[in-house]
Amino acid sequence: MAAMASIGGVMYSCSDSQVKKTITQTAKLNELSKDAGIEMSNAFFWGMKDHAYLIELAKQMGAYGAVAGIDKRLFKDSEGKPWAYESIKNVVDAWKSVGLNYNVVEGPPSLYNKTKLGLEGRDEEIENFITFMSNLKRAGVDVICYNWMPVISWARTDMAKPGRGGALMTAFDYDEVKDKPITEYGEFTKEALWDNLEYFLKAVVPEAEQIGMKLALHPDDPQVHSIQGIPRIMNTIENFDRMLEIVPSDFNGITMCQGNFSLMGTDIPNLIRRWGKAGKIHFVHFRNIKELSGQLPSTKFTETFHDEGDIDMYEAMRAYYDIGFKGAMRPDHVPTMAGEENIRPGYMDLGNLYAIGYMRGLAESVSKENREIT
Amino acid sequence: MKDNRRSFIKKSTALAAGTSLIGLTAACKEISEKDEKVAQKEDEKIEREWPIKENNGRPKICVGTSRNSDRDTMRKIKQIGVDYVLMGGPPIPWTVESLREIMDAFKEEGLTVINMMIGGHPNTIYGREGRDDEIEKIKQSLIAAGEADLPVVEYNFYAHRLMEGYYEKLGRGGAGHTAFDYEPVKDLPADAERGEHRAEDLWKNLTYFLNEVIPVAEKAGVRMALHPNDPPIPVSHGSDQIMATLEDWKRLIELVDSPSNGITFDCGVTRELGEDPLEVLQYFGSRDRINHMHYRNVISDKPYVKYSEVFLDEGQVNMYAVMRDIIGLGYTHGIYPEHPRALDYDKEHPEGIRNQYPGGGGYTGMTYNIGFTRAMELAVLSSK
């Protein structure tokens, strides 16, 4: 009896309709501000089996974007070409079947050394790449993240540098690779790489425009001038501006990798605004770095947790909000954390979980500070 | 609001604007701060405070841990970027030595203890013989806390806690929510040992307790934080709950008028009452009576009766506004994003889940919560 009266008493202390009104308003505002409309995503480069935990976590976090290559293990026909529609459709469907949305191809097929170094057979590669773009679009994916790093791609010199609380971080120091021998491909000039890039863009961008495929060139990582005789050209802001001018198009765009652009000595929030307003940012790697060499582009860096590096992540997120970015964004190169075996440095599970929480908190905040809350 | 880094930015943009806008008409006054920033050259770095550090003028994101935590546990906390911890204190009476031993062990790993829960006062709650002895021990403990620089001591004052109403409800991707329903458990019989207790008696006992300890706490420079009834329901096993309504919380801080007599503000529990977390935060915060804070989100189906504790990014609490307003009030104590959700990752790892709540999670869930909370704190400290 006492309980009933007490419940009744409190229930009526604030009117039901008033309570419902504020609750509904808040829930609506929360929904509107969710992730500022950005597609929160994760990278799954090692395939579904190795990323089983991350797939599960992604769904529980509600970060449904899946970024990966065209994984042959998902083809029904094991002999299928990765640019064939059936193959691509198998991959898209496989991601859908685990509850995720395959939204960006990072590391596309048929864009390898022949095209980047201008070797024999590049026309065939480019032809297949164009076929790939067309079939990919048909399968429902419209962003390709690619790079211009032939032979030697992503490179780090330390995969287990102790960070805060003993977390393991990835790091690079040019001094450790500068004396390595040149590769079997020999030496190339920067101008040769430019010529090859120009050849590629002129062949591909008009097709991408027709198809509606957003090309998002990733900066060189690391963005030093040369490694083992292979030069790097996508390693300065000026060079990116030059690249964008070769074939000006909304579909000739950029992957805003905050880490590498920051290492070129630029202010990331301002760069996001400039390229964002020009419509060039198609995909984002939300990432942070510290311990630079002082030279530009930096010859040294360590990849940190999102909240402790040199880049002002709040201002960066505000810039994405201001330019109205609604595409895919993923954390990149997260520290390996307690209890994790460091088998995929930069791509373990808990670091991504922390990063998604952080990105989401920032996105919701910048979204809400621009709405008047009643 | 202290430590607002917008002032840094204003200074530097004003300087930049001063040189670039010379000779322009008054129309330039209409250029918003945002536009000015866009107009800046990208190599022109704005002077900003980054990374933002928590300090004495700011709130402190914290997590709970055992006072006997080993080094690995402490380092796991450091990994998620947390520098402050809270825990259940040692048995009363606390001594400066017993507290320093604990606090120093955490300090060695870069963690500062900002809050200990004090307990061991059942006779005080029930108004039984022996309460004066308990109260004496608590007073000694508060003095020790003051000397050991422990700023906040949290406590409970419930006759009984209705744990039976909790159950796990699955949310997105099968993650566990901690749901509660009062209906099936509201008439559970009294506990033979604890008996039934009426609100007026409990209030008398609480008043007696506060009159004794708050002056001691105030003198020791320690703030006490009474944890609300959680679940916030009227009766548990026949015993009234006296910290389960907004009126109760208001009454508490009026019993003894001192900043040492404060509450643990829980924005989730507040919503469970059907109250507006922002209004309640303003009420207690503007009176400087929020001495600790729980940062959670909920979906309330019926106030005082049925609700689910959900992820921070879903639910009926505007977590951004809570963060904005608490920082706006100059709050400097703990923000604890407690009760993380049960993620399969924790369920599938040994000792992943170590809590008493159905649908409650472990370190992985907390990792997500801290990322989210840290970002909101950063955003508020960075914005106007």
Chai-1 contact restraints between the chains, C-beta under 6 A:
chainA,res_idxA,chainB,res_idxB,connection_type,confidence,min_distance_angstrom,max_distance_angstrom,comment,restraint_id
A,A3,B,K186,contact,1.0,0.0,6.0,A-B,restraint_1
A,A3,B,P234,contact,1.0,0.0,6.0,A-B,restraint_2
A,A3,B,V235,contact,1.0,0.0,6.0,A-B,restraint_3
A,S6,B,P234,contact,1.0,0.0,6.0,A-B,restraint_4
A,I7,B,P234,contact,1.0,0.0,6.0,A-B,restraint_5
A,I7,B,Y304,contact,1.0,0.0,6.0,A-B,restraint_6
A,V10,B,T245,contact,1.0,0.0,6.0,A-B,restraint_7
A,V10,B,Y304,contact,1.0,0.0,6.0,A-B,restraint_8
A,C14,B,G274,contact,1.0,0.0,6.0,A-B,restraint_9
A,V19,B,G274,contact,1.0,0.0,6.0,A-B,restraint_10
A,T22,B,D276,contact,1.0,0.0,6.0,A-B,restraint_11
A,I23,B,Q316,contact,1.0,0.0,6.0,A-B,restraint_12
A,T26,B,Q316,contact,1.0,0.0,6.0,A-B,restraint_13
A,T26,B,N318,contact,1.0,0.0,6.0,A-B,restraint_14
A,A27,B,Q316,contact,1.0,0.0,6.0,A-B,restraint_15
A,Y53,B,Y345,contact,1.0,0.0,6.0,A-B,restraint_16
A,E56,B,D344,contact,1.0,0.0,6.0,A-B,restraint_17
A,L57,B,Y345,contact,1.0,0.0,6.0,A-B,restraint_18
A,K59,B,G173,contact,1.0,0.0,6.0,A-B,restraint_19
A,Q60,B,G173,contact,1.0,0.0,6.0,A-B,restraint_20
A,Q60,B,A175,contact,1.0,0.0,6.0,A-B,restraint_21
A,Q60,B,L343,contact,1.0,0.0,6.0,A-B,restraint_22
A,G62,B,R172,contact,1.0,0.0,6.0,A-B,restraint_23
A,R164,B,K78,contact,1.0,0.0,6.0,A-B,restraint_24
A,G165,B,R75,contact,1.0,0.0,6.0,A-B,restraint_25
A,G165,B,K78,contact,1.0,0.0,6.0,A-B,restraint_26
A,G165,B,Q79,contact,1.0,0.0,6.0,A-B,restraint_27
A,G166,B,R75,contact,1.0,0.0,6.0,A-B,restraint_28
A,A167,B,Q79,contact,1.0,0.0,6.0,A-B,restraint_29
A,T266,B,E42,contact,1.0,0.0,6.0,A-B,restraint_30
A,D267,B,E42,contact,1.0,0.0,6.0,A-B,restraint_31
A,D267,B,K45,contact,1.0,0.0,6.0,A-B,restraint_32
A,N270,B,E42,contact,1.0,0.0,6.0,A-B,restraint_33
A,L271,B,E42,contact,1.0,0.0,6.0,A-B,restraint_34
A,R273,B,V38,contact,1.0,0.0,6.0,A-B,restraint_35
A,R274,B,E42,contact,1.0,0.0,6.0,A-B,restraint_36
A,D307,B,G81,contact,1.0,0.0,6.0,A-B,restraint_37
A,D307,B,R374,contact,1.0,0.0,6.0,A-B,restraint_38
A,E308,B,P51,contact,1.0,0.0,6.0,A-B,restraint_39
A,D312,B,R48,contact,1.0,0.0,6.0,A-B,restraint_40
A,D312,B,W50,contact,1.0,0.0,6.0,A-B,restraint_41
A,Y314,B,L378,contact,1.0,0.0,6.0,A-B,restraint_42
A,Y314,B,A379,contact,1.0,0.0,6.0,A-B,restraint_43
A,Y314,B,S382,contact,1.0,0.0,6.0,A-B,restraint_44
A,M337,B,Q79,contact,1.0,0.0,6.0,A-B,restraint_45
A,A338,B,K76,contact,1.0,0.0,6.0,A-B,restraint_46
A,A338,B,Q79,contact,1.0,0.0,6.0,A-B,restraint_47
A,L350,B,T367,contact,1.0,0.0,6.0,A-B,restraint_48
A,L353,B,T367,contact,1.0,0.0,6.0,A-B,restraint_49
A,L353,B,Y368,contact,1.0,0.0,6.0,A-B,restraint_50
A,Y354,B,T367,contact,1.0,0.0,6.0,A-B,restraint_51
A,Y354,B,G371,contact,1.0,0.0,6.0,A-B,restraint_52
A,G357,B,Y368,contact,1.0,0.0,6.0,A-B,restraint_53
A,G357,B,G371,contact,1.0,0.0,6.0,A-B,restraint_54
A,G357,B,F372,contact,1.0,0.0,6.0,A-B,restraint_55
A,Y358,B,G371,contact,1.0,0.0,6.0,A-B,restraint_56
A,Y358,B,A375,contact,1.0,0.0,6.0,A-B,restraint_57
A,R360,B,D313,contact,1.0,0.0,6.0,A-B,restraint_58
A,R360,B,F372,contact,1.0,0.0,6.0,A-B,restraint_59
A,G361,B,F372,contact,1.0,0.0,6.0,A-B,restraint_60
A,G361,B,A375,contact,1.0,0.0,6.0,A-B,restraint_61
A,G361,B,M376,contact,1.0,0.0,6.0,A-B,restraint_62
A,L362,B,A375,contact,1.0,0.0,6.0,A-B,restraint_63
A,L362,B,A379,contact,1.0,0.0,6.0,A-B,restraint_64
A,E364,B,Y320,contact,1.0,0.0,6.0,A-B,restraint_65
A,S365,B,Y320,contact,1.0,0.0,6.0,A-B,restraint_66
A,S365,B,M376,contact,1.0,0.0,6.0,A-B,restraint_67
A,S365,B,A379,contact,1.0,0.0,6.0,A-B,restraint_68
A,K368,B,Y320,contact,1.0,0.0,6.0,A-B,restraint_69
A,E369,B,S383,contact,1.0,0.0,6.0,A-B,restraint_70
A,I373,B,A321,contact,1.0,0.0,6.0,A-B,restraint_71
